[in-house]
Amino acid sequence: MPLTGLALGHYHHTMDAEITNLENRLGALLEAFQVLRAENRQLTTRVATLQTENRQLNDKVRVVTERVERLLAQLPAEDEAS
C-alpha cells in the first residue's frame, strides 16, 4: 500500500519522535556511564589504598605479636615464680 502525503507526514513525525526519544535515552545512558566510570576509578583507587593500609597493619600486628611472644617466653613459668 503506497504512502499518501498525509500518511507519509505522520510516518516521518512518528519516526522523528522515536529517534528523538532514543537520542535522549542514549544521552542519559552515556551520562550514567560516565558517572559510573568516574566512580569506579575512585573506588579502584580507594581499594588499592585500603589494601596497602591493610598490609601495613598486618605487618605491624605480626611484629607486635612476635614481640609479645618473645616477652612471654622470658617470663618465668608459674611454678617457678612461687
ZAPARO-181703 format. One record per atom (N, C-alpha, C): residue in three letters; atom name; x, y, z. Coordinates in Angstrom, 1 decimal, padded with zeros to 4 digits, m for minus. Example, Ala and Ser with C-alpha at 12.3 -4.5 7.8 and 13.67 -1.06 7.14 Angstrom:
REM residues 2
node type: ALA; atom: N; east: 013.2; north: m005.7; up: 007.8
node type: ALA; atom: CA; east: 012.3; north: m004.5; up: 007.8
node type: ALA; atom: C; east: 013.2; north: m003.3; up: 007.8
node type: SER; atom: N; east: 012.8; north: m002.2; up: 007.1
node type: SER; atom: CA; east: 013.7; north: m001.1; up: 007.1
node type: SER; atom: C; east: 012.9; north: 000.0; up: 007.9
END
This chain:
REM residues 82
node type: MET; atom: N; east: 000.8; north: m001.2; up: 000.0
node type: MET; atom: CA; east: 000.0; north: 000.0; up: 000.0
node type: MET; atom: C; east: 000.9; north: 001.2; up: 000.0
node type: PRO; atom: N; east: 000.8; north: 002.1; up: m001.0
node type: PRO; atom: CA; east: 001.6; north: 003.3; up: m001.1
node type: PRO; atom: C; east: 001.2; north: 004.3; up: 000.0
node type: LEU; atom: N; east: 002.2; north: 005.0; up: 000.5
node type: LEU; atom: CA; east: 002.0; north: 006.0; up: 001.5
node type: LEU; atom: C; east: 001.5; north: 007.3; up: 000.8
node type: THR; atom: N; east: 000.5; north: 007.9; up: 001.3
node type: THR; atom: CA; east: 000.0; north: 009.1; up: 000.7
node type: THR; atom: C; east: 000.8; north: 010.2; up: 001.4
node type: GLY; atom: N; east: 000.6; north: 011.4; up: 000.9
node type: GLY; atom: CA; east: 001.3; north: 012.6; up: 001.5
node type: GLY; atom: C; east: 000.9; north: 012.7; up: 003.0
node type: LEU; atom: N; east: m000.3; north: 012.5; up: 003.4
node type: LEU; atom: CA; east: m000.7; north: 012.6; up: 004.8
node type: LEU; atom: C; east: m000.1; north: 011.5; up: 005.6
node type: ALA; atom: N; east: m000.2; north: 010.3; up: 005.1
node type: ALA; atom: CA; east: 000.3; north: 009.1; up: 005.8
node type: ALA; atom: C; east: 001.9; north: 009.3; up: 006.0
node type: LEU; atom: N; east: 002.5; north: 009.7; up: 004.9
node type: LEU; atom: CA; east: 004.0; north: 009.9; up: 004.9
node type: LEU; atom: C; east: 004.4; north: 010.9; up: 006.0
node type: GLY; atom: N; east: 003.6; north: 012.0; up: 006.1
node type: GLY; atom: CA; east: 003.9; north: 013.1; up: 007.0
node type: GLY; atom: C; east: 003.8; north: 012.5; up: 008.5
node type: HIS; atom: N; east: 002.8; north: 011.7; up: 008.7
node type: HIS; atom: CA; east: 002.6; north: 011.1; up: 010.0
node type: HIS; atom: C; east: 003.7; north: 010.1; up: 010.3
node type: TYR; atom: N; east: 004.1; north: 009.4; up: 009.3
node type: TYR; atom: CA; east: 005.2; north: 008.4; up: 009.4
node type: TYR; atom: C; east: 006.5; north: 009.1; up: 009.8
node type: HIS; atom: N; east: 006.8; north: 010.2; up: 009.1
node type: HIS; atom: CA; east: 008.0; north: 011.0; up: 009.4
node type: HIS; atom: C; east: 008.0; north: 011.5; up: 010.8
node type: HIS; atom: N; east: 006.8; north: 012.1; up: 011.2
node type: HIS; atom: CA; east: 006.7; north: 012.7; up: 012.6
node type: HIS; atom: C; east: 006.9; north: 011.6; up: 013.6
node type: THR; atom: N; east: 006.3; north: 010.4; up: 013.4
node type: THR; atom: CA; east: 006.4; north: 009.3; up: 014.4
node type: THR; atom: C; east: 007.9; north: 008.9; up: 014.5
node type: MET; atom: N; east: 008.5; north: 008.7; up: 013.3
node type: MET; atom: CA; east: 009.9; north: 008.3; up: 013.3
node type: MET; atom: C; east: 010.8; north: 009.4; up: 014.0
node type: ASP; atom: N; east: 010.6; north: 010.7; up: 013.7
node type: ASP; atom: CA; east: 011.3; north: 011.7; up: 014.3
node type: ASP; atom: C; east: 011.2; north: 011.7; up: 015.9
node type: ALA; atom: N; east: 009.9; north: 011.4; up: 016.3
node type: ALA; atom: CA; east: 009.7; north: 011.4; up: 017.8
node type: ALA; atom: C; east: 010.4; north: 010.2; up: 018.4
node type: GLU; atom: N; east: 010.4; north: 009.0; up: 017.7
node type: GLU; atom: CA; east: 011.1; north: 007.9; up: 018.2
node type: GLU; atom: C; east: 012.6; north: 008.1; up: 018.2
node type: ILE; atom: N; east: 013.2; north: 008.7; up: 017.2
node type: ILE; atom: CA; east: 014.6; north: 009.0; up: 017.1
node type: ILE; atom: C; east: 015.0; north: 010.0; up: 018.2
node type: THR; atom: N; east: 014.2; north: 011.0; up: 018.4
node type: THR; atom: CA; east: 014.5; north: 012.0; up: 019.5
node type: THR; atom: C; east: 014.4; north: 011.3; up: 020.8
node type: ASN; atom: N; east: 013.4; north: 010.4; up: 021.0
node type: ASN; atom: CA; east: 013.3; north: 009.6; up: 022.3
node type: ASN; atom: C; east: 014.6; north: 008.8; up: 022.5
node type: LEU; atom: N; east: 015.0; north: 008.1; up: 021.4
node type: LEU; atom: CA; east: 016.2; north: 007.2; up: 021.5
node type: LEU; atom: C; east: 017.5; north: 008.1; up: 021.8
node type: GLU; atom: N; east: 017.6; north: 009.2; up: 021.1
node type: GLU; atom: CA; east: 018.7; north: 010.1; up: 021.4
node type: GLU; atom: C; east: 018.7; north: 010.5; up: 022.8
node type: ASN; atom: N; east: 017.6; north: 010.9; up: 023.4
node type: ASN; atom: CA; east: 017.5; north: 011.3; up: 024.8
node type: ASN; atom: C; east: 017.9; north: 010.2; up: 025.7
node type: ARG; atom: N; east: 017.4; north: 009.0; up: 025.4
node type: ARG; atom: CA; east: 017.7; north: 007.8; up: 026.3
node type: ARG; atom: C; east: 019.2; north: 007.5; up: 026.2
node type: LEU; atom: N; east: 019.7; north: 007.6; up: 025.0
node type: LEU; atom: CA; east: 021.2; north: 007.3; up: 024.8
node type: LEU; atom: C; east: 022.0; north: 008.3; up: 025.5
node type: GLY; atom: N; east: 021.6; north: 009.6; up: 025.5
node type: GLY; atom: CA; east: 022.3; north: 010.6; up: 026.2
node type: GLY; atom: C; east: 022.3; north: 010.4; up: 027.7
node type: ALA; atom: N; east: 021.2; north: 010.0; up: 028.2
node type: ALA; atom: CA; east: 021.1; north: 009.7; up: 029.6
node type: ALA; atom: C; east: 021.9; north: 008.5; up: 030.0
node type: LEU; atom: N; east: 021.9; north: 007.5; up: 029.1
node type: LEU; atom: CA; east: 022.7; north: 006.3; up: 029.3
node type: LEU; atom: C; east: 024.2; north: 006.6; up: 029.3
node type: LEU; atom: N; east: 024.7; north: 007.4; up: 028.4
node type: LEU; atom: CA; east: 026.1; north: 007.8; up: 028.3
node type: LEU; atom: C; east: 026.5; north: 008.6; up: 029.5
node type: GLU; atom: N; east: 025.6; north: 009.5; up: 030.0
node type: GLU; atom: CA; east: 025.9; north: 010.3; up: 031.2
node type: GLU; atom: C; east: 026.0; north: 009.4; up: 032.4
node type: ALA; atom: N; east: 025.1; north: 008.4; up: 032.5
node type: ALA; atom: CA; east: 025.2; north: 007.5; up: 033.6
node type: ALA; atom: C; east: 026.5; north: 006.7; up: 033.5
node type: PHE; atom: N; east: 026.8; north: 006.3; up: 032.3
node type: PHE; atom: CA; east: 028.1; north: 005.5; up: 032.1
node type: PHE; atom: C; east: 029.3; north: 006.3; up: 032.6
node type: GLN; atom: N; east: 029.3; north: 007.6; up: 032.2
node type: GLN; atom: CA; east: 030.5; north: 008.4; up: 032.6
node type: GLN; atom: C; east: 030.6; north: 008.6; up: 034.1
node type: VAL; atom: N; east: 029.4; north: 008.8; up: 034.7
node type: VAL; atom: CA; east: 029.4; north: 009.0; up: 036.2
node type: VAL; atom: C; east: 029.9; north: 007.7; up: 036.9
node type: LEU; atom: N; east: 029.4; north: 006.5; up: 036.4
node type: LEU; atom: CA; east: 029.8; north: 005.3; up: 037.0
node type: LEU; atom: C; east: 031.2; north: 004.9; up: 036.7
node type: ARG; atom: N; east: 031.7; north: 005.3; up: 035.6
node type: ARG; atom: CA; east: 033.1; north: 005.1; up: 035.3
node type: ARG; atom: C; east: 034.0; north: 005.9; up: 036.2
node type: ALA; atom: N; east: 033.6; north: 007.2; up: 036.4
node type: ALA; atom: CA; east: 034.4; north: 008.0; up: 037.3
node type: ALA; atom: C; east: 034.4; north: 007.4; up: 038.8
node type: GLU; atom: N; east: 033.2; north: 007.0; up: 039.2
node type: GLU; atom: CA; east: 033.0; north: 006.4; up: 040.5
node type: GLU; atom: C; east: 033.9; north: 005.1; up: 040.6
node type: ASN; atom: N; east: 033.9; north: 004.3; up: 039.5
node type: ASN; atom: CA; east: 034.7; north: 003.1; up: 039.5
node type: ASN; atom: C; east: 036.2; north: 003.4; up: 039.7
node type: ARG; atom: N; east: 036.6; north: 004.5; up: 039.0
node type: ARG; atom: CA; east: 038.0; north: 004.9; up: 039.1
node type: ARG; atom: C; east: 038.4; north: 005.2; up: 040.6
node type: GLN; atom: N; east: 037.5; north: 006.0; up: 041.2
node type: GLN; atom: CA; east: 037.7; north: 006.4; up: 042.6
node type: GLN; atom: C; east: 037.7; north: 005.2; up: 043.5
node type: LEU; atom: N; east: 036.8; north: 004.3; up: 043.3
node type: LEU; atom: CA; east: 036.7; north: 003.1; up: 044.1
node type: LEU; atom: C; east: 037.9; north: 002.2; up: 043.9
node type: THR; atom: N; east: 038.4; north: 002.1; up: 042.7
node type: THR; atom: CA; east: 039.6; north: 001.3; up: 042.4
node type: THR; atom: C; east: 040.8; north: 001.9; up: 043.2
node type: THR; atom: N; east: 040.9; north: 003.2; up: 043.2
node type: THR; atom: CA; east: 042.0; north: 003.9; up: 043.9
node type: THR; atom: C; east: 041.8; north: 003.7; up: 045.4
node type: ARG; atom: N; east: 040.6; north: 003.8; up: 045.9
node type: ARG; atom: CA; east: 040.4; north: 003.6; up: 047.3
node type: ARG; atom: C; east: 040.7; north: 002.2; up: 047.7
node type: VAL; atom: N; east: 040.3; north: 001.2; up: 046.9
node type: VAL; atom: CA; east: 040.6; north: m000.2; up: 047.2
node type: VAL; atom: C; east: 042.1; north: m000.4; up: 047.3
node type: ALA; atom: N; east: 042.8; north: 000.1; up: 046.4
node type: ALA; atom: CA; east: 044.3; north: 000.0; up: 046.4
node type: ALA; atom: C; east: 044.9; north: 000.6; up: 047.6
node type: THR; atom: N; east: 044.4; north: 001.8; up: 048.0
node type: THR; atom: CA; east: 044.9; north: 002.4; up: 049.2
node type: THR; atom: C; east: 044.6; north: 001.6; up: 050.5
node type: LEU; atom: N; east: 043.3; north: 001.1; up: 050.5
node type: LEU; atom: CA; east: 043.0; north: 000.3; up: 051.7
node type: LEU; atom: C; east: 043.8; north: m001.1; up: 051.7
node type: GLN; atom: N; east: 044.0; north: m001.6; up: 050.6
node type: GLN; atom: CA; east: 044.9; north: m002.9; up: 050.6
node type: GLN; atom: C; east: 046.3; north: m002.6; up: 051.1
node type: THR; atom: N; east: 046.8; north: m001.4; up: 050.7
node type: THR; atom: CA; east: 048.2; north: m001.1; up: 051.2
node type: THR; atom: C; east: 048.1; north: m000.9; up: 052.7
node type: GLU; atom: N; east: 047.1; north: m000.1; up: 053.2
node type: GLU; atom: CA; east: 047.0; north: 000.1; up: 054.6
node type: GLU; atom: C; east: 046.8; north: m001.2; up: 055.3
node type: ASN; atom: N; east: 046.0; north: m002.1; up: 054.8
node type: ASN; atom: CA; east: 045.8; north: m003.4; up: 055.4
node type: ASN; atom: C; east: 047.1; north: m004.2; up: 055.5
node type: ARG; atom: N; east: 047.9; north: m004.2; up: 054.5
node type: ARG; atom: CA; east: 049.2; north: m004.9; up: 054.5
node type: ARG; atom: C; east: 050.1; north: m004.3; up: 055.6
node type: GLN; atom: N; east: 050.1; north: m003.0; up: 055.7
node type: GLN; atom: CA; east: 050.9; north: m002.3; up: 056.7
node type: GLN; atom: C; east: 050.4; north: m002.7; up: 058.1
node type: LEU; atom: N; east: 049.1; north: m002.7; up: 058.3
node type: LEU; atom: CA; east: 048.6; north: m003.0; up: 059.6
node type: LEU; atom: C; east: 048.9; north: m004.5; up: 059.9
node type: ASN; atom: N; east: 048.7; north: m005.4; up: 059.0
node type: ASN; atom: CA; east: 049.1; north: m006.8; up: 059.2
node type: ASN; atom: C; east: 050.5; north: m007.0; up: 059.6
node type: ASP; atom: N; east: 051.4; north: m006.2; up: 058.9
node type: ASP; atom: CA; east: 052.8; north: m006.3; up: 059.3
node type: ASP; atom: C; east: 053.1; north: m005.8; up: 060.7
node type: LYS; atom: N; east: 052.4; north: m004.7; up: 061.1
node type: LYS; atom: CA; east: 052.5; north: m004.2; up: 062.5
node type: LYS; atom: C; east: 052.0; north: m005.2; up: 063.5
node type: VAL; atom: N; east: 050.9; north: m005.9; up: 063.2
node type: VAL; atom: CA; east: 050.3; north: m006.9; up: 064.1
node type: VAL; atom: C; east: 051.3; north: m008.0; up: 064.2
node type: ARG; atom: N; east: 051.9; north: m008.4; up: 063.1
node type: ARG; atom: CA; east: 052.9; north: m009.5; up: 063.1
node type: ARG; atom: C; east: 054.1; north: m009.2; up: 064.0
node type: VAL; atom: N; east: 054.6; north: m008.0; up: 063.8
node type: VAL; atom: CA; east: 055.8; north: m007.5; up: 064.6
node type: VAL; atom: C; east: 055.4; north: m007.5; up: 066.1
node type: VAL; atom: N; east: 054.2; north: m006.9; up: 066.4
node type: VAL; atom: CA; east: 053.9; north: m006.8; up: 067.8
node type: VAL; atom: C; east: 053.6; north: m008.2; up: 068.4
node type: THR; atom: N; east: 053.0; north: m009.1; up: 067.7
node type: THR; atom: CA; east: 052.8; north: m010.5; up: 068.1
node type: THR; atom: C; east: 054.1; north: m011.2; up: 068.4
node type: GLU; atom: N; east: 055.1; north: m011.0; up: 067.5
node type: GLU; atom: CA; east: 056.4; north: m011.6; up: 067.8
node type: GLU; atom: C; east: 057.0; north: m011.0; up: 069.0
node type: ARG; atom: N; east: 056.9; north: m009.7; up: 069.3
node type: ARG; atom: CA; east: 057.5; north: m009.1; up: 070.5
node type: ARG; atom: C; east: 056.8; north: m009.7; up: 071.7
node type: VAL; atom: N; east: 055.5; north: m009.7; up: 071.7
node type: VAL; atom: CA; east: 054.8; north: m010.2; up: 072.9
node type: VAL; atom: C; east: 055.2; north: m011.7; up: 073.1
node type: GLU; atom: N; east: 055.3; north: m012.5; up: 072.1
node type: GLU; atom: CA; east: 055.7; north: m013.9; up: 072.3
node type: GLU; atom: C; east: 057.1; north: m014.0; up: 072.9
node type: ARG; atom: N; east: 058.0; north: m013.1; up: 072.4
node type: ARG; atom: CA; east: 059.3; north: m013.1; up: 073.0
node type: ARG; atom: C; east: 059.3; north: m012.7; up: 074.5
node type: LEU; atom: N; east: 058.5; north: m011.7; up: 074.8
node type: LEU; atom: CA; east: 058.4; north: m011.2; up: 076.2
node type: LEU; atom: C; east: 057.8; north: m012.3; up: 077.0
node type: LEU; atom: N; east: 056.8; north: m013.0; up: 076.5
node type: LEU; atom: CA; east: 056.2; north: m014.1; up: 077.3
node type: LEU; atom: C; east: 057.1; north: m015.2; up: 077.5
node type: ALA; atom: N; east: 058.0; north: m015.5; up: 076.5
node type: ALA; atom: CA; east: 058.9; north: m016.6; up: 076.7
node type: ALA; atom: C; east: 060.0; north: m016.2; up: 077.7
node type: GLN; atom: N; east: 060.2; north: m014.9; up: 078.0
node type: GLN; atom: CA; east: 061.2; north: m014.5; up: 079.0
node type: GLN; atom: C; east: 060.7; north: m014.6; up: 080.4
node type: LEU; atom: N; east: 059.3; north: m014.6; up: 080.6
node type: LEU; atom: CA; east: 058.7; north: m014.7; up: 081.9
node type: LEU; atom: C; east: 059.0; north: m016.1; up: 082.5
node type: PRO; atom: N; east: 059.2; north: m016.1; up: 083.8
node type: PRO; atom: CA; east: 059.4; north: m017.4; up: 084.4
node type: PRO; atom: C; east: 058.0; north: m018.1; up: 084.4
node type: ALA; atom: N; east: 058.1; north: m019.4; up: 084.4
node type: ALA; atom: CA; east: 056.8; north: m020.2; up: 084.5
node type: ALA; atom: C; east: 056.2; north: m020.0; up: 085.8
node type: GLU; atom: N; east: 054.9; north: m020.3; up: 085.9
node type: GLU; atom: CA; east: 054.1; north: m020.0; up: 087.1
node type: GLU; atom: C; east: 054.7; north: m020.8; up: 088.3
node type: ASP; atom: N; east: 055.0; north: m022.1; up: 088.0
node type: ASP; atom: CA; east: 055.5; north: m022.9; up: 089.1
node type: ASP; atom: C; east: 056.9; north: m022.5; up: 089.6
node type: GLU; atom: N; east: 057.7; north: m021.8; up: 088.7
node type: GLU; atom: CA; east: 059.0; north: m021.3; up: 089.1
node type: GLU; atom: C; east: 058.9; north: m020.0; up: 089.9
node type: ALA; atom: N; east: 057.8; north: m019.3; up: 089.6
node type: ALA; atom: CA; east: 057.6; north: m018.0; up: 090.3
node type: ALA; atom: C; east: 057.2; north: m018.1; up: 091.8
node type: SER; atom: N; east: 056.6; north: m019.2; up: 092.1
node type: SER; atom: CA; east: 056.2; north: m019.4; up: 093.5
node type: SER; atom: C; east: 057.1; north: m020.1; up: 094.4
END
